[in-house]
Amino acid sequence: MNTDRYWAANVRLVLVLLAIWFAVSYGAGILFVDVLDRVTLPGTGVPLGFWFAQQGSIYVFVVLIFVYVVRMNRLDRAFGGGGDE
């Protein structure tokens, strides 16, 4: 197993996922909240910017955890690791 390539891929994946989370939590919850507040969630009347600031970034974080698990399982199989030998 080429550990340097494995860890480079692992770190790259983590950085991409953290960048997505940052963009959603900081961008949608703080920077673009005024623009997003012009839209309300159907059936609730809750402004979209408020929703992202309060709950949306948490949901995105949970989804990113699942994405990380799936991608790391693929990465482990690709590099012959995973601890199932």
C-alpha positions as CSV (number, residue, x, y, z in Angstrom):
1,M,0.0,0.0,0.0
2,N,1.3,3.4,-1.0
3,T,0.7,5.3,2.2
4,D,1.8,8.7,0.8
5,R,-0.8,8.6,-2.0
6,Y,-3.4,7.2,0.4
7,W,-2.9,10.0,2.9
8,A,-2.7,12.7,0.2
9,A,-6.1,11.5,-1.1
10,N,-7.5,11.4,2.4
11,V,-6.4,14.9,3.2
12,R,-7.7,16.2,-0.1
13,L,-11.1,14.6,0.6
14,V,-11.3,16.1,4.0
15,L,-10.3,19.6,2.7
16,V,-13.0,19.4,0.0
17,L,-15.7,18.4,2.5
18,L,-14.6,21.0,5.0
19,A,-14.7,23.7,2.2
20,I,-18.2,22.6,1.3
21,W,-19.3,22.8,4.9
22,F,-17.7,26.2,5.3
23,A,-19.4,27.5,2.2
24,V,-22.8,26.3,3.4
25,S,-22.5,27.3,7.0
26,Y,-20.7,30.6,6.6
27,G,-21.9,31.5,3.1
28,A,-25.5,30.6,3.3
29,G,-25.9,31.2,7.0
30,I,-24.1,34.6,7.3
31,L,-22.9,36.1,4.0
32,F,-25.9,35.5,1.8
33,V,-28.6,35.4,4.4
34,D,-30.3,38.6,3.2
35,V,-30.6,37.2,-0.3
36,L,-31.7,33.8,0.8
37,D,-34.3,35.4,3.2
38,R,-36.2,36.6,0.2
39,V,-37.2,32.9,-0.3
40,T,-39.3,31.1,2.3
41,L,-39.6,27.3,2.8
42,P,-42.9,26.1,1.3
43,G,-45.6,25.5,3.8
44,T,-43.7,27.0,6.7
45,G,-43.0,30.6,6.0
46,V,-39.5,30.3,7.4
47,P,-37.0,32.4,5.5
48,L,-34.4,30.2,3.8
49,G,-31.4,32.2,5.1
50,F,-32.6,31.7,8.7
51,W,-33.2,28.0,8.1
52,F,-29.6,27.5,6.8
53,A,-28.2,29.4,9.7
54,Q,-30.2,27.4,12.3
55,Q,-30.5,23.9,10.8
56,G,-29.4,23.7,7.2
57,S,-25.7,23.7,7.9
58,I,-26.2,20.9,10.4
59,Y,-28.0,18.8,7.9
60,V,-25.3,19.4,5.3
61,F,-22.7,18.4,7.9
62,V,-24.5,15.1,8.6
63,V,-24.7,14.4,4.8
64,L,-21.0,15.2,4.5
65,I,-20.2,12.6,7.2
66,F,-22.0,9.9,5.2
67,V,-20.2,11.1,2.0
68,Y,-16.9,10.8,3.9
69,V,-17.7,7.3,5.0
70,V,-18.6,6.1,1.5
71,R,-15.6,7.8,-0.1
72,M,-13.2,6.5,2.5
73,N,-14.4,2.9,2.1
74,R,-13.8,3.3,-1.6
75,L,-10.3,4.7,-0.9
76,D,-9.5,1.9,1.5
77,R,-10.5,-0.7,-1.1
78,A,-8.6,1.1,-3.8
79,F,-5.4,1.1,-1.8
80,G,-5.8,-2.4,-0.4
81,G,-6.5,-1.3,3.2
82,G,-9.6,-1.2,5.3
83,G,-8.6,-3.7,8.0
84,D,-10.7,-6.6,6.6
85,E,-7.7,-8.8,5.6
